[in-house]
Amino acid sequence: MRPGSAIVNVSSSLGLRAREGAGVYATAKAGQIGLTRQLAVEEGPRGVRANAVAPGIIETEMFARFRDNKAIRRAMIGTVPLQGQQTGTPEDVAAAVLYSAY
């Protein structure tokens, strides 16, 4: 990699905390965060930045399948620590990745 390059991995908030039923996914995302940290240590001295974006609940087609199940939606949104417990958008994630890349 050339100095000034940036590596941006998209992980998940589940890589930082566990949740019932998400064992394999959470483990994979935690590994991705570990890989990002390792890349930062190894490539940083060469001028390469490595970061991970770890979004929480994002309004995607996958989340939309819970549209009609208010109890599941409420439970998932209830894990969001922000005031108002908002979900994110794909544009929010894109903005974080773009910010991390530059």
C-alpha positions as CSV (number, residue, x, y, z in Angstrom):
1,M,0.0,0.0,0.0
2,R,1.1,3.5,-0.7
3,P,1.6,6.1,2.1
4,G,-1.6,8.2,2.5
5,S,-3.8,5.2,1.7
6,A,-6.8,4.3,3.8
7,I,-8.4,1.0,4.7
8,V,-12.0,1.3,5.9
9,N,-13.8,-1.9,7.0
10,V,-17.5,-1.9,7.7
11,S,-18.2,-3.9,10.8
12,S,-21.2,-3.8,13.2
13,S,-22.0,-2.7,16.7
14,L,-22.5,-6.4,17.3
15,G,-18.8,-6.8,16.9
16,L,-18.5,-4.7,20.1
17,R,-21.3,-6.3,22.2
18,A,-23.1,-9.6,22.2
19,R,-26.7,-10.2,21.6
20,E,-28.7,-13.5,21.9
21,G,-29.0,-15.3,18.5
22,A,-26.2,-13.4,16.8
23,G,-23.2,-15.5,17.8
24,V,-21.7,-16.3,14.4
25,Y,-22.3,-12.8,13.0
26,A,-21.0,-11.0,16.1
27,T,-17.9,-13.2,16.2
28,A,-17.2,-12.4,12.6
29,K,-17.6,-8.7,13.1
30,A,-15.5,-8.8,16.2
31,G,-12.8,-10.5,14.2
32,Q,-13.0,-7.8,11.6
33,I,-12.5,-5.1,14.2
34,G,-9.4,-7.0,15.5
35,L,-8.1,-7.2,11.9
36,T,-8.6,-3.5,11.5
37,R,-6.6,-2.8,14.7
38,Q,-3.8,-5.1,13.6
39,L,-3.7,-3.4,10.2
40,A,-3.5,-0.1,11.9
41,V,-0.5,-1.3,14.0
42,E,1.3,-2.9,11.0
43,E,0.6,-0.4,8.3
44,G,0.4,2.9,10.3
45,P,4.2,3.3,10.4
46,R,4.1,3.2,6.5
47,G,1.5,6.1,6.4
48,V,-1.5,3.8,5.8
49,R,-4.6,4.4,8.0
50,A,-7.0,1.6,9.0
51,N,-10.4,2.3,10.5
52,A,-13.6,0.4,11.0
53,V,-17.1,1.8,10.9
54,A,-19.5,-0.2,13.2
55,P,-23.1,0.8,12.5
56,G,-26.0,-0.2,14.7
57,I,-29.5,-0.7,13.4
58,I,-29.8,0.6,9.8
59,E,-33.0,1.0,7.9
60,T,-32.2,-1.6,5.2
61,E,-34.3,-4.2,3.4
62,M,-33.1,-6.7,6.0
63,F,-34.5,-4.6,8.9
64,A,-37.6,-3.8,6.8
65,R,-38.7,-7.5,7.2
66,F,-39.6,-6.6,10.8
67,R,-41.8,-3.7,9.6
68,D,-45.0,-5.5,10.6
69,N,-43.7,-7.0,13.8
70,K,-43.9,-4.0,16.2
71,A,-42.6,-6.0,19.2
72,I,-39.3,-7.1,17.5
73,R,-38.8,-3.6,16.0
74,R,-39.3,-2.0,19.4
75,A,-36.9,-4.4,21.0
76,M,-34.2,-3.8,18.4
77,I,-34.6,0.0,18.4
78,G,-34.6,-0.2,22.2
79,T,-30.9,-1.1,22.0
80,V,-30.0,2.2,20.4
81,P,-28.5,4.5,23.0
82,L,-29.3,7.7,21.2
83,Q,-32.0,10.0,22.6
84,G,-35.2,9.2,20.6
85,Q,-33.7,5.8,19.8
86,Q,-33.4,6.4,16.0
87,T,-32.3,4.0,13.4
88,G,-29.6,4.9,10.9
89,T,-29.8,5.1,7.2
90,P,-27.5,3.7,4.5
91,E,-26.5,7.3,3.8
92,D,-25.4,7.7,7.4
93,V,-23.1,4.7,7.0
94,A,-21.8,5.9,3.6
95,A,-21.0,9.3,5.2
96,A,-19.0,7.7,8.0
97,V,-17.1,5.5,5.5
98,L,-16.3,8.5,3.3
99,Y,-15.2,10.6,6.4
100,S,-12.9,7.7,7.5
101,A,-11.4,7.4,4.0
102,Y,-10.2,11.0,3.9
